[in-house]
Amino acid sequence: MGFIRQQEENMAVRLLTWHYQRREIDLPPLDELQQKAKILVDEAHRIARQRGRNVLSIMKDLVDDIKKK
């Protein structure tokens, strides 16, 4: 895994953690959080390829969508 990909996944973990804390939801175990972050980054890259948007803004939108469900 490349450096940029690792940084994106770390950013996604922090973003998910922030959302859990903001909504006062217990954090899942770290490995589960990392798995969700990996899926989030994969989905953000897929959307970015299709729509040409910024990966970070897409990740933020995806996290908001996850929490609304």
Phi, psi and omega per residue, in radians:
M1 nan 2.396 -3.106
G2 -1.383 2.883 -3.107
F3 -1.049 -0.798 -3.103
I4 -1.123 -0.736 3.115
R5 -1.059 -0.745 3.106
Q6 -1.066 -0.728 -3.138
Q7 -1.158 -0.668 3.092
E8 -1.109 -0.752 3.134
E9 -1.173 -0.673 3.069
N10 -1.108 -0.700 3.103
M11 -1.116 -0.709 3.126
A12 -1.133 -0.670 3.093
V13 -1.093 -0.796 3.124
R14 -1.110 -0.694 3.128
L15 -1.139 -0.783 3.091
L16 -1.109 -0.736 3.117
T17 -1.054 -0.771 3.132
W18 -1.059 -0.763 -3.142
H19 -1.149 -0.716 3.093
Y20 -1.076 -0.788 -3.117
Q21 -1.171 -0.696 -3.141
R22 -1.098 -0.642 3.141
R23 -1.592 0.087 3.118
E24 0.976 0.782 3.087
I25 -1.866 2.419 3.106
D26 -1.054 2.401 3.121
L27 -1.256 2.410 3.031
P28 -1.265 2.960 3.080
P29 -1.001 2.686 -3.059
L30 -0.994 -0.739 -3.115
D31 -1.140 -0.612 3.089
E32 -1.196 -0.680 3.112
L33 -1.126 -0.724 3.106
Q34 -1.145 -0.656 3.106
Q35 -1.134 -0.758 3.093
K36 -1.097 -0.671 3.126
A37 -1.133 -0.711 3.125
K38 -1.091 -0.779 3.117
I39 -1.105 -0.729 3.129
L40 -1.061 -0.784 3.140
V41 -1.167 -0.723 3.096
D42 -1.018 -0.822 -3.128
E43 -1.129 -0.712 3.121
A44 -1.087 -0.712 3.110
H45 -1.168 -0.680 3.116
R46 -1.084 -0.807 3.138
I47 -1.141 -0.712 -3.141
A48 -1.075 -0.678 3.102
R49 -1.125 -0.666 -3.101
Q50 -1.321 -0.702 -2.981
R51 -1.921 -0.212 3.111
G52 1.256 0.524 3.121
R53 -1.706 3.007 3.118
N54 -1.285 2.310 -3.078
V55 -1.074 -0.723 -3.114
L56 -1.123 -0.751 3.126
S57 -1.160 -0.590 3.086
I58 -1.170 -0.728 3.115
M59 -1.065 -0.721 3.111
K60 -1.070 -0.769 3.119
D61 -1.102 -0.718 -3.136
L62 -1.138 -0.704 3.114
V63 -1.108 -0.739 3.093
D64 -1.054 -0.730 3.136
D65 -1.136 -0.689 3.141
I66 -1.077 -0.748 -3.046
K67 -1.300 -0.367 3.128
K68 -1.376 -0.349 -3.097
K69 -1.369 nan nan
